Amino acid sequence: MTGSRQHALLILRYVVEGGPLGTDYHPDDLRHKLGLSDSEFDGADTYLLQSGYLDGTAGGDSGRRWVTSSGVDFVEAEMRDRVRVTLAAERVLGVIIRKEEDARKAYVQAQTICETLEITEQQYLEAAQELSDEGLIESAARIGQAPYLLVRARSEGRRMYRRGFRKDTSASTPALNVGAIINSVQGGTVQAIGLADGSTISQAVNDPAMLSSQFDQLTGRLLDEVKEELGGLDLEQYERTLAILRQEILSVQPRESKMKGLFRTLAFFGDVEGSIGLMLRVAPYITQLVALGAALLQR
């Protein structure tokens, strides 16, 4: 789900699902209640008007908006394909993720979330409890402290939010099996991902310019996969690990112990947490990097 479409659904849910504004509102009444930036809110507002899900009058934030029947149908259709979380929980998770990325901090304060969304402490606690029960956030509160005083999104929470809370059908898809994974690792999917075969790896090992180019292409695609789920500090650490691996790979004498530790982190067996689905998606890329590292040690 694209950002504008997801933000548009958030706006419609707020006014359709019993929000205090009703289905007739002024944009200024809603702009700062959803945790969206001004550009995100404006993009969603434009999307809704152009799609016919809202009708309205001119005048910017002082103009009027009302939800059309098509808008109500849009909400109902979208919600059928989504994981069911309350609107309050979705709003809270969105703010947590944005604040993590904006401030580059591991945890976000409950007070910050309440002030951003203009909600009460009780409303926040109920949403935070729901998110925690679903495994989407974690708390740093110590014994004796108020629950969820400091929270951050788990990798599953970031993945769920960026996917627009759409149901993940991959877990129930029978086409994925061990044989397919083994074939991928042995050269099926892997050959289409980066270093095509052993001869290409041998050429890269003996050509520093080619080695650098091949590494950057491969890890660029790896990062594209990772960014679908990771964000904030986890993504920063993952990118740092790739940068360190690049230095090691391009060094005169790469160290096996160093590369092994870096590979563990990149495959989500180390310090960075990733879902099993993400571990599976990055496996072919990691296999290619390991093959490259092995060839470098043998040259």
N, C-alpha and C positions, 0 to 999 in steps of 0.2 A: 504494500500500500504506500503510495507516495505521501510525502509530508503534508502537502496541502489537503489532500483527501482525508488523511487521518485527523488533521486538525479540524477540518470541516465537520467530520463526524462528531468530534468532541463538542463543538459548538452546538450542533443540532441536538445531541443527547442532553445537553444542559437545559435547553429550552423545551424539549419535547417530554423528557422524563420527569416532569413535575417540578422544574426549577422555579424559583420565586418570581422570575420575570414573566412567566407565561410564554406563549408563542408569538407575542408581539413585543418587541423590545427596541431600545436604542443601542447601537454598538458600544457607545461609551459606558453603558451599564454593565457590559459583559467583558470588555477588553482585558481587565486585570483580574478576572476571577478564575481563569483557566490555567494560569501559569505559562501562557504563550508569550513570546516576544511580540513586539508591535508588527514586525515584518511577517511573522508566522500568522498572526491574527488577520492582518490585511490580506495575505495570500489566500487564507481559507475563506474569508468573507467574499472576496472576488470570485473564487471557485464556486461558492454556493449560489451567488447571484447569476453567474454565467450558465450554471447547470440547471437553473430553474428551481433549485431546492429552497431558495429564499426569494421573496419579492421585497421591494422597498422603495424608499424615496431618497432623493439626493440630499446633500447636506452633511456628508461625512459622518462623524460619530454622533452628530445630533439628528441625523436622519432616522427613519423608522425601518425596521425589518420585521417580516413575519414569515413563518414557515408555511410553505405550500404543501399540498397533498403529496406532490412528488418528493418533497423533503421528508415527510413522514415515511413514505414507502422506502426511500433510500436508507433511513435508519433501520427499519425492520429487516431489509435485505442484507445490510452489512452485518447486523448483529447475529444473523443466522450462521455466519461463517466465522464468528469470533469466539474466543474463550470468554466465558462470562465472568467479568469482574465489574464491580460497581463503578459508577462514574467517579465517585469520590476517590476510590483507590487508583483509578487511572490518572486522575489529575495529580494526586500526591506522587505517584511514581514518575510522572513526567517532570515535575519540579525537582525531585531528587536527582534525576539524571542530568538535567540542565545545570543545576547548581554544582554538581560534582565536576562537570566539564568546564564551567565558567571559572570556578575558583580553584580548580586543580587540587581539590581536597578530597580525602578519602571518605569523610563523613559530613552529613548535612544536619544542622540543628533543627529540632522540631519547631522552635519559635520562628525560624526563617520560613519554613514551609507554611505555617499557619498565617503569617503575615502576607506572604506572596499570594496565597489563595483566598485570603480573607475568610478563614474558617475558624471554628472554635477548637480548643484543645481536645474536647471529646470527639468531635468529628474527625480530627486528625488521628486520634488513637484508634478509632474504629477502622479507619482506612489502613493504617499501618499494620494493625493486627491481621487484617485480611491479606495484605501483601506478604506479611511474614509467614502466615499459614500456607500460602501458595509457594513459598520458597523464592520470592522475587526480591526481597530486601533482607538485610541483616542489621542488627542493632549492636551498638558498642556500649550500651548502658550496663553499669556494674550493679552488683547486688546492693539494694538500698536506694538506687537511683530510680527516677521515674522511667517507666518503660518507653522505649523508642525515643529517648532524649536525643540521641545521635544515631543516624541511620545512613546506610548506603545501599545502592542497588547491587544485587548479585548479578553475575553474568547472565543467568537465565532471565532475570528481570529486564536487563538491557536488550537481550535478544527478543523477548516477548514484546517490548515496547516498540522497537524498531520494525518488527514484523506487523505492527498494527493490531496486536492481540489476535491475529488470525490463527485458527487451529492448525497445528502441525500434523499433517497427514502422513509424513514420512515414516513415523513409528509404526503405522499400521499397513504400510505398503509391502506386500510379500515379495516384490522383485529384488529386494536387497537381501543378499545372503553371503555366507562366508566365502563361497566359491567366487562370487563376483569381486569381493574385496581382495582375495588372493590374486585373482587375475589382474586387478588394478595395480597391485603392488609389484607384480612380476613384469608389468610392461604394457597392460592394456590401456588404462586411462593415463597412466604416468607418461607414456610416450607422447601423448597429445598435450601434456601440460608444460613441459620445459625441455630438458635435455633428452633428445629423442632416443638415443641408444648409447651403447658402450663406446662406439667410435667417436661420437660427439663429445662424450665426457673426456675421452683421451685427448682430443684436440684442445678442449678447454683447459685441461690441466697443464698443457704445455704452451699455452698462449695466454699470457696475463690479460690482454685486452679482451679476448673472447671470454675468459673466465669471469671477468668483471661484468661484462654485458649479460652473459647467461645468468649469473647470480642475480643481477638486478631485475631481469625479466621474470625469473622464477619467483623471487620474493615479492615482487610487485603484485603478482597474481595471488600469492599466499595472503598478503595483506588485504586484498580486496575481499577475500573470504572471511578473514578475521574481523574486519570492520563491520560486517553484518551483525555481529553479536557483541564484540567488546567495545568498551568506551572508557573515557576517563583515565584513571591511573593504570588500570589493567592494560589498556591499549598502549599507553606510554611505555610501560615496562616491556610489553611485547616488541614494540618498535626498537627500544634500546637493546634488547636481546638480539634482534636481527642485525643491528648496527655492529654489535660486538662480534657476532658470527662473521660478518663481512670482513672485518679487520683480520680475524683469525684465518679465514679461508684465503685471503689475499696475501697473507704473510709468507715469508720465505720458508718457514718450517712450522706448519700448523701443529697444534698440540692435541692429541687424541682426547685426553681427559677433559680439556677445556671444551672441545666441540661436543662431547657426550653430554656435558651438563647443559649446554645451550640447546641441544636437540631436545632434551627432556622438557625444558621450559616451553619451547616452541610447539611441542606435541601435547602440551597441557598435562604433563606428568610431573611438573615442577611447581614453581611459585605462582604461576598464573592459572586461574581457574577457568575452565571452559566446559560447555555441555558435551555430552557424548556425541551428539550430532555434529558439533563443530570439530571435535577430535577426529571424527570419521572424514569430514570434508577436507581437513588439512593433511590427512595421512599421506596422500599421493605426493604432495609437495615436500613433506618432510622426508619421504623415501628418496626422492631425487637429491635432496640436500645431503642426506646420509651417504648416498652412493658417490656423490661428488667428494665428500670428505674422505671416504675410504680410498678413492683414487688418488687424492692428494697425499695421503700417508704412504702410498706405495710407489710414488714416483722417485 
